[in-house]
């Protein structure tokens, strides 16, 4: 059994197609197929369901895949550990962030790249569930996600800041001139909100339920830009994390009003798989997170304590 064979199996599971898996591994399709058959022979188990095309992994294949992903992850971590001893830290960090934390994540990536010029970063917008799944299958190194609303098993976490919410509403809205409003009052407006597969929407819905109201969400979207584009005079309002307003272009015809009663401030932070020793890239991200938390992430020191 070789690491290359494990890479073949991981690529096949990821792409669900022999040709595309072979292209991702920079080998021919017969080479990839032969490598997987050799792995099956070494393990004495059928790993792949075959017909005219890839038919998925067998039960044994799923078990081997989980071990293969762990072994490849640990091998990569070992290489980075050795490189860090000999030279400057290098490599590519794969970071997944919930959409509402994409603007604040730049504070982390900026500091990481400043301290480690040979490190590069790929930032992906993902839901909290997608981040958890990608971490579990070693497709991400670090996630920036909610920490206290849904369980995060087998993960190391670093709290960074608490998300607080504002009503983004047109200037001609009945609540535009207020210092604050309640969730019950916000529910009386026609709203555009993020889609239900996002934990942000589940948090918002829970706040409305606690207030004993049912909002009128006329437009759902998974795009914050699309959401903001709907906030025009005579149109919709929305509910957004306050941290977004310092980095996105707030609609000129809109104003932000803090929402209170009930007070909802979910905790956001970094998450990564538990590993001993900690891979150098992960340790570097944790160090950067500790250095800049919490005020640099949100621009509001009074509202970010954890």
ChimeraX attribute file (.defattr): number of C-alpha atoms within 10 A of each C-alpha:
attribute: neighborCount
match mode: 1-to-1
recipient: residues
	/A:1	13
	/A:2	9
	/A:3	12
	/A:4	15
	/A:5	20
	/A:6	21
	/A:7	22
	/A:8	25
	/A:9	27
	/A:10	20
	/A:11	20
	/A:12	25
	/A:13	19
	/A:14	13
	/A:15	13
	/A:16	16
	/A:17	16
	/A:18	21
	/A:19	19
	/A:20	16
	/A:21	24
	/A:22	20
	/A:23	13
	/A:24	15
	/A:25	16
	/A:26	11
	/A:27	13
	/A:28	15
	/A:29	17
	/A:30	12
	/A:31	13
	/A:32	25
	/A:33	19
	/A:34	13
	/A:35	20
	/A:36	23
	/A:37	17
	/A:38	15
	/A:39	21
	/A:40	19
	/A:41	13
	/A:42	10
	/A:43	13
	/A:44	9
	/A:45	15
	/A:46	17
	/A:47	23
	/A:48	21
	/A:49	13
	/A:50	12
	/A:51	7
	/A:52	5
	/A:53	11
	/A:54	15
	/A:55	12
	/A:56	16
	/A:57	20
	/A:58	15
	/A:59	14
	/A:60	14
	/A:61	20
	/A:62	16
	/A:63	12
	/A:64	20
	/A:65	20
	/A:66	14
	/A:67	14
	/A:68	21
	/A:69	19
	/A:70	15
	/A:71	15
	/A:72	17
	/A:73	16
	/A:74	17
	/A:75	13
	/A:76	13
	/A:77	19
	/A:78	16
	/A:79	12
	/A:80	19
	/A:81	18
	/A:82	12
	/A:83	15
	/A:84	15
	/A:85	10
	/A:86	9
	/A:87	10
	/A:88	11
	/A:89	19
	/A:90	16
	/A:91	15
	/A:92	12
	/A:93	19
	/A:94	18
	/A:95	25
	/A:96	30
	/A:97	25
	/A:98	23
	/A:99	21
	/A:100	24
	/A:101	22
	/A:102	19
	/A:103	17
	/A:104	19
	/A:105	19
	/A:106	13
	/A:107	17
	/A:108	21
	/A:109	21
	/A:110	13
	/A:111	17
	/A:112	23
	/A:113	15
	/A:114	11
	/A:115	13
	/A:116	16
	/A:117	11
	/A:118	13
	/A:119	17
	/A:120	14
	/A:121	14
	/A:122	11
	/A:123	17
	/A:124	16
	/A:125	16
	/A:126	20
	/A:127	21
	/A:128	24
	/A:129	16
	/A:130	17
	/A:131	26
	/A:132	24
	/A:133	13
	/A:134	17
	/A:135	21
	/A:136	19
	/A:137	19
	/A:138	19
	/A:139	16
	/A:140	21
	/A:141	21
	/A:142	28
	/A:143	26
	/A:144	28
	/A:145	26
	/A:146	26
	/A:147	20
	/A:148	12
	/A:149	13
	/A:150	10
	/A:151	10
	/A:152	17
	/A:153	10
	/A:154	12
	/A:155	17
	/A:156	13
	/A:157	20
	/A:158	17
	/A:159	21
	/A:160	23
	/A:161	24
	/A:162	22
	/A:163	22
	/A:164	19
	/A:165	22
	/A:166	21
	/A:167	25
	/A:168	27
	/A:169	31
	/A:170	24
	/A:171	18
	/A:172	15
	/A:173	18
	/A:174	10
	/A:175	20
	/A:176	18
	/A:177	12
	/A:178	11
	/A:179	10
	/A:180	16
	/A:181	17
	/A:182	17
	/A:183	26
	/A:184	21
	/A:185	14
	/A:186	22
	/A:187	17
	/A:188	12
	/A:189	20
	/A:190	17
	/A:191	24
	/A:192	22
	/A:193	27
	/A:194	25
	/A:195	16
	/A:196	15
	/A:197	13
	/A:198	18
	/A:199	20
	/A:200	25
	/A:201	17
	/A:202	15
	/A:203	16
	/A:204	20
	/A:205	17
	/A:206	13
	/A:207	19
	/A:208	21
	/A:209	14
	/A:210	13
	/A:211	16
	/A:212	12
	/A:213	16
	/A:214	12
	/A:215	19
	/A:216	14
	/A:217	17
	/A:218	11
	/A:219	16
	/A:220	15
	/A:221	13
	/A:222	15
	/A:223	14
	/A:224	15
	/A:225	12
	/A:226	15
	/A:227	21
	/A:228	23
	/A:229	12
	/A:230	18
	/A:231	24
	/A:232	18
	/A:233	14
	/A:234	11
	/A:235	15
	/A:236	23
	/A:237	27
	/A:238	23
	/A:239	25
	/A:240	26
	/A:241	19
	/A:242	22
	/A:243	22
	/A:244	20
	/A:245	16
	/A:246	13
	/A:247	12
	/A:248	12
	/A:249	10
	/A:250	17
	/A:251	16
	/A:252	10
	/A:253	12
	/A:254	20
	/A:255	21
	/A:256	25
	/A:257	21
	/A:258	19
	/A:259	22
	/A:260	16
	/A:261	14
	/A:262	13
	/A:263	12
	/A:264	17
	/A:265	16
	/A:266	17
	/A:267	19
	/A:268	23
	/A:269	20
	/A:270	23
	/A:271	27
	/A:272	25
	/A:273	22
	/A:274	12
	/A:275	13
	/A:276	7
	/A:277	11
	/A:278	15
	/A:279	19
	/A:280	21
	/A:281	24
	/A:282	18
	/A:283	12
	/A:284	16
	/A:285	20
	/A:286	19
	/A:287	14
	/A:288	19
	/A:289	24
	/A:290	13
	/A:291	12
	/A:292	14
	/A:293	21
	/A:294	21
	/A:295	15
	/A:296	16
	/A:297	21
	/A:298	26
	/A:299	14
	/A:300	15
	/A:301	13
	/A:302	9
	/A:303	16
	/A:304	21
	/A:305	14
	/A:306	13
